[in-house]
Amino acid sequence: MPPPAPERAPSKPWSIFEKNIGRLTLLIQAPTTEAAAISAKLNDAKKDPSYTSDPSVIQPLLDEMNRSLTLRMTIFTWAIPMIVTFTEAYLQDAFALILSGALAKAALPSPVVEDIAGKWVKGTIRSGNPHQWINQLKKFGVTGYPDDLATSLQRAWDLRHDIIHSAEPDTSAIVKDFPVSEILKTVSMFVQTTDAFVVAQST
């Protein structure tokens, strides 16, 4: 499910993040609906008086179910790099808003503010990690992050790295240790907490 909207009107970066997560959620849910339909077909077949366990009869449905489950796991696996990318995109825009607001108080020309903010943000995102980003946001004044949030985020970032750089990603962690639903909760907590500060600073 898409993350719930903040109590205040969200920032533009939040709105984009929410839209992207909403679209990804629809993609994740599609194979589940298909698998349920196939399972219903299988159950209906078993109730038929002429039902037989002959493999030549039942195998096509089992093959269809297997294909659906394989598709679902593939989507679940590659959903993680997408979630991380959406979160980094939000963070880049949020950092830019926070820094631009701070630099604006120095009465610098807008082009100078945009140039400084843009270079700082890109450098921070590219060379940093969740622990460093949260520490930097705390220095700006953001509060409310759970103590273990950076560690949980880092697990998602590490999974993203493993998936992208492996010909056959290990999906066991996605199923058992850190499912997509938990990753969504983790990044949503991060974005919601950050956005509360971004919105407060802009009002």
C-alpha positions in Angstrom: 0.0 0.0 0.0 1.2 3.6 -0.6 2.3 5.4 2.6 -0.3 7.4 4.4 -0.1 11.2 3.7 1.3 13.4 6.5 -1.1 15.4 8.6 0.1 18.6 7.0 -0.1 19.2 3.3 2.9 17.2 2.0 5.8 18.7 0.1 6.1 18.2 -3.7 8.9 15.6 -3.2 6.6 13.6 -0.9 3.8 13.7 -3.5 6.1 12.3 -6.2 7.3 9.6 -3.8 3.8 8.6 -2.9 2.7 8.4 -6.6 5.7 6.2 -7.4 5.1 3.9 -4.5 1.4 3.7 -5.4 2.2 2.6 -9.0 4.7 0.1 -7.7 2.2 -1.3 -5.3 -0.2 -2.0 -8.2 2.6 -3.9 -10.0 3.4 -5.9 -6.9 -0.3 -6.9 -6.3 -0.9 -8.0 -9.9 0.6 -11.5 -9.7 -1.2 -12.1 -6.4 -4.5 -11.6 -8.1 -3.5 -13.8 -11.0 -2.3 -16.6 -8.6 -5.6 -16.4 -6.7 -7.5 -16.9 -10.0 -5.4 -19.9 -10.9 -5.9 -21.4 -7.5 -9.6 -21.0 -7.9 -9.5 -22.8 -11.2 -7.6 -25.6 -9.6 -10.1 -25.9 -6.8 -13.0 -25.8 -9.2 -11.4 -28.6 -11.2 -11.1 -30.8 -8.1 -14.8 -30.3 -7.3 -15.8 -31.5 -10.8 -17.1 -35.1 -10.7 -14.9 -35.9 -13.7 -11.8 -34.6 -11.9 -8.7 -36.8 -12.4 -5.2 -36.5 -10.9 -3.8 -37.6 -14.3 -0.8 -35.3 -14.8 -1.7 -34.6 -18.4 -5.0 -33.0 -17.2 -3.8 -31.2 -14.1 -0.2 -30.2 -15.2 -1.2 -27.2 -17.3 -2.8 -25.6 -14.3 0.2 -26.4 -12.1 2.5 -24.9 -14.8 0.4 -21.8 -14.9 0.6 -21.5 -11.1 4.4 -22.0 -11.1 4.8 -19.3 -13.8 2.7 -16.9 -11.7 4.7 -17.5 -8.6 8.0 -17.0 -10.5 6.7 -13.8 -11.9 5.6 -12.6 -8.4 9.1 -13.3 -6.9 10.8 -11.5 -9.8 8.6 -8.5 -9.2 9.2 -8.6 -5.4 12.9 -8.8 -6.0 13.2 -5.9 -8.4 10.8 -3.8 -6.4 13.6 -3.3 -3.9 15.9 -1.4 -6.2 12.9 0.7 -7.3 11.9 1.5 -3.7 15.5 2.5 -2.9 15.6 4.7 -6.0 12.3 6.4 -5.2 13.6 7.1 -1.7 16.9 8.5 -2.9 15.1 10.7 -5.4 12.9 12.0 -2.5 16.0 12.6 -0.3 17.7 14.5 -3.0 14.8 16.9 -3.5 14.2 17.2 0.3 17.9 18.1 0.9 17.7 20.7 -1.9 14.6 22.3 -0.3 16.2 22.3 3.2 19.5 23.7 2.0 18.0 26.3 -0.4 15.8 27.6 2.5 18.8 27.9 4.7 21.0 29.6 2.0 18.1 32.0 1.1 18.6 33.6 4.5 22.1 34.7 3.4 20.5 36.9 0.7 22.5 35.2 -2.0 21.2 35.4 -5.6 18.9 32.5 -6.5 21.2 31.1 -9.2 24.0 30.9 -6.7 21.8 29.2 -4.1 20.6 26.7 -6.6 24.2 25.9 -7.8 25.6 25.5 -4.3 22.6 23.4 -3.1 22.7 21.2 -6.2 26.4 20.4 -6.0 26.2 19.7 -2.2 23.1 17.5 -2.5 24.5 15.4 -5.4 27.8 14.9 -3.6 26.1 14.0 -0.3 23.8 11.4 -1.9 26.4 9.8 -4.1 29.1 9.5 -1.4 26.9 8.8 1.6 24.8 6.1 3.1 21.6 6.0 5.3 23.5 6.5 8.6 25.3 9.6 7.2 22.2 11.0 5.6 20.2 10.7 8.8 23.0 12.3 10.8 23.2 15.2 8.4 19.4 15.7 8.5 19.6 15.7 12.3 22.2 18.5 12.1 19.7 20.5 10.0 17.1 20.0 12.8 15.1 16.9 11.8 13.9 14.9 14.8 11.8 11.8 15.4 13.8 9.1 13.6 13.7 5.8 15.5 17.1 4.7 16.8 17.3 1.7 14.5 16.0 3.4 11.3 19.4 4.0 9.7 20.3 0.3 10.2 17.1 -0.9 8.7 17.5 1.5 5.7 21.1 0.2 5.3 19.7 -3.4 5.0 17.5 -2.3 2.2 20.3 -0.5 0.4 22.6 -3.5 0.8 19.8 -5.7 -0.7 19.5 -3.3 -3.6 23.2 -3.6 -4.2 23.1 -7.4 -4.1 20.2 -7.6 -6.5 21.7 -5.2 -9.0 25.1 -6.8 -9.0 24.1 -10.5 -9.0 23.2 -12.6 -11.9 21.0 -14.7 -9.7 20.0 -12.7 -6.5 19.4 -14.6 -3.3 15.7 -14.2 -2.7 15.6 -15.9 0.7 16.1 -12.6 2.6 13.3 -11.0 0.6 10.9 -13.7 1.6 12.0 -14.4 5.2 14.3 -11.8 6.7 13.3 -8.5 5.2 10.2 -8.7 3.0 9.1 -5.9 0.7 6.3 -4.9 3.0 8.8 -4.2 5.8 11.1 -2.3 3.4 8.1 -0.1 2.4 7.3 0.5 6.1 10.9 1.5 6.8 11.3 3.9 3.9 7.9 5.4 4.6 8.9 6.1 8.2 12.1 7.8 6.9 10.3 9.9 4.3 7.3 10.9 6.6 9.6 12.0 9.4 11.8 14.0 7.0 8.9 15.5 5.2 7.3 16.8 8.4 10.5 18.9 8.9 10.6 20.0 5.2 7.0 21.2 5.3 7.5 23.0 8.6 10.6 24.8 7.3 8.7 26.0 4.2 5.7 27.5 6.2 
